[in-house]
Every structure is written in C-alpha cells, then in structure tokens.
Amino acid sequence: MFIKSFFTFFVFLSCLLSFTCASHGVRRFEVDQKDKFQNCQLSFKDCGSKSGSLKSATYNGTCNSGIAVLKRGTIVSIDFSFISNQVEDTLKSIVHGKISDLPFVPFPLDNPDACKDSGLTCPIKNGVQLDYLPVLNVLSTYPSVNVIVKWELQNKAGDDVFCALIPATITS
C-alpha cells in the first residue's frame, strides 16, 4: 500500500513540478508543430470566489469539451475573464493540482504576481471585466495524466477574487 501511494504521489508531484509558468512577457501560444491549436473554452467550477467572479476561461490548445488538453512540449496561454467586487492593489495566483483521490498539492508558479506580465495593471477597478493572461510551459518530460487544477486569484487579504476547478489532461 505504501509503495503504491508513494508511486502515485511521485507521478503527481512530477506532473506538478514540471508544469511551470513562463513569465517573460510571452502572451500568445507559439509552437513549431503541425498541430492546429485554437482558442478553446474551458469548463470550470467555482470553488469559493469571495470578492469577485470568474466569467469565462479559455486557452490556446486542442479543444475537447471544456477539458484543457495540454500537449507536452508546448507553451499554452490561458485567459481568465473576471470581475472584482472591489478595488484591488495587489493580486496573486495560487495553483494546486489533484490527481485521482489524492489531496490537492501546491504548484509553485514562476510568476505568482498577477499584476506583473500577465495582462493586468494594478490597482484594478471594481465592477469592470478584466483578463488575466498567465502562460504555461508544458514540458516534454511531463507524464501523461489527468489532473484537476485549482486556480485561485487572491487579493492581499487572502480572499479569492476567483477560484476555479479546471479539468485538464496532459498528453504526448
């Protein structure tokens, strides 16, 4: 039992650690592959937004009924369209991942500051729809695995401006 749990945790941790965020001003999907990538709608479930709401989420990739299909060896841009219920001076992203029945595990981002190089200029106004544009580098070393991504955009008080659960799969 311990070995199976350890192996499952290792696979999950490998997936999360290799799911890094590119934070050098890259805004749109770029890849030297023959695949055609589109602007795809993501399905998501609210997981506790307190000081705002997520209106829509899209990503550049292969569309698959709202599930984020993340192809290894590509750079993926995400567009979270949201409204804050209050003026916010600072915003940070907090990301967790979950594989199977294991608990959510934190995923460190290269650029957790949502006000820097992510399409937002802080302070943000309340009642205005905005687009947060993080960029993810899906490394070719990632395992092929299904994952639930928990993405939170938090204000300085730690309240979620939005919190979304997003189904995703990493493919070769």
N, C-alpha and C positions, 0 to 999 in steps of 0.2 A: 504494500500500500504506500509506504513512504517513498519508494523508488518511483512508482507511477506518479505520485503527487509532485515529487521533485522534478521529474521529466516534464510534466505538464507545465509547471511553474517556469522551468528553464526555457521551454519553447515560447511561452507567453512573454517572458522577460526579454528574450532575444528579439521578438517582434517589436516590443515597445521601444527598446533601446535603439533599434535600427530605424525607427520611424521618426527621423529627425526633421526639423524645420529649417528650411533655407531662409536666411534673414538678410539678404544683401540686396534688397530692392527689386528682386525678381517679382513680377506682377502677373505674368500670364504663362500658361503651360507651353513648354518648349521640349521637343523630343525629336531625335533623328531616326524615328522608326516609321514604318509604312502604315501603322495603325492610324485610323481616323478617330480623333478624340473630339468630343462635343461638350457643350455646356449642359450638364445633366442636373436635374432636380434631385435633391436628397430628401429622403423621408427622415423625419426626426420626431422624437417625443420630448415634450417639455419635462424637465426633471427638477423644477423648483425655481424658475425665474421669479425674482422678487422685485427688482427695481427697473424692470423693462420687459420686453418680449421679443422673441425671435420670430420674424415674419416669414422668412424663406432661407433656404440654404442650397447652393449649387456648387458644383465642382467641374473641372475640366477633366474628362476621362471617358470611359466606356459606360454608357447608360444601361442600367439594369434594374428597373422597377424601384428606384429610390435607394438601392444599396450602393454604397461607394465601392466601386471596383478599382482598387489601387494596384496598378501594374508595376512590378518590380523594375527598377532601373529608369523610372520616370520622375518628373517634377510635376506636382499637382497643385493647382491653386484652388482655394475654396473661397466662396463669397457668402458670408453670413450677413443677411439684411435684417436689421433690428431697430427697435425704437427704445430709447431710455426714458424712464418716467421722471428723471431728474438730471440736472446739470452734473456732469462728472469731470473732475480734473485729471484723474488717472484711471486707467483700465488695464487689467492684466488677464492673460489667458491661463487657465489651468486645465490640463488634459489628463484624463485617466483612460485606461483600456481594460477590457474584460474579455477573457477567453473562457468559453464553456461556463462551468459553475464556479469558477474561481472568483475571488473578490476583485474589485477594481484596484488597479495598481497605478500609481502616479507615473506620468510620462513627462520628463523634463523637455521643455522647448528651448531652442536656441534663442528665440526672441519672444519671451512671455509678455513684453510690454506692447500692448495693443495700440498704443499711441505712437509707436515708432515703426516706420517702414511697413505699415500694414493697412494703409488707406484711410486711417483716422487721424484727425488733428484734434488734440485735446486742449482746452476743455471742449466736451461735446455738449450740445444743447438737448434739452428735454423735448419730447414730442416730435422729433424730426427723424425720419427714417434714414439710417446710415448703413454703410457697407464696410464690414471688417474683412480684410483680404489676406489671411495667412497663406503661406506657401510651404508645402511639404515635399521633401526629397524622399522618395520611396526607393530605398537602396536595393540593389540586386541581390544582396545577401539575406534579405528578409525571408522568413519561411512563408509558405502559402498557408494561410489560416483565416478563419472567420473571427471577427472581433467586434465588440460593441464599444464605440468611442463615446466617452462622456466629455463634452467640451463646455467649459464654463468661462464666461467673460465676467470678471468681478470688479467692483468698484473698490475704493480704498478702505471702505468699512468691511469688505469681505462679502457683501451681498451680491448675489448673481443678477447681473443685468439680463443675461440669458443663461440658461442651462439646457443643453440638448443631448439626448442619447441618439447616436447615429450608427446604424448597422453598416459594417464595412467588411470587405474581403480583400486579402492580398493575394494576387495571382502572379504567375510567371509569364 
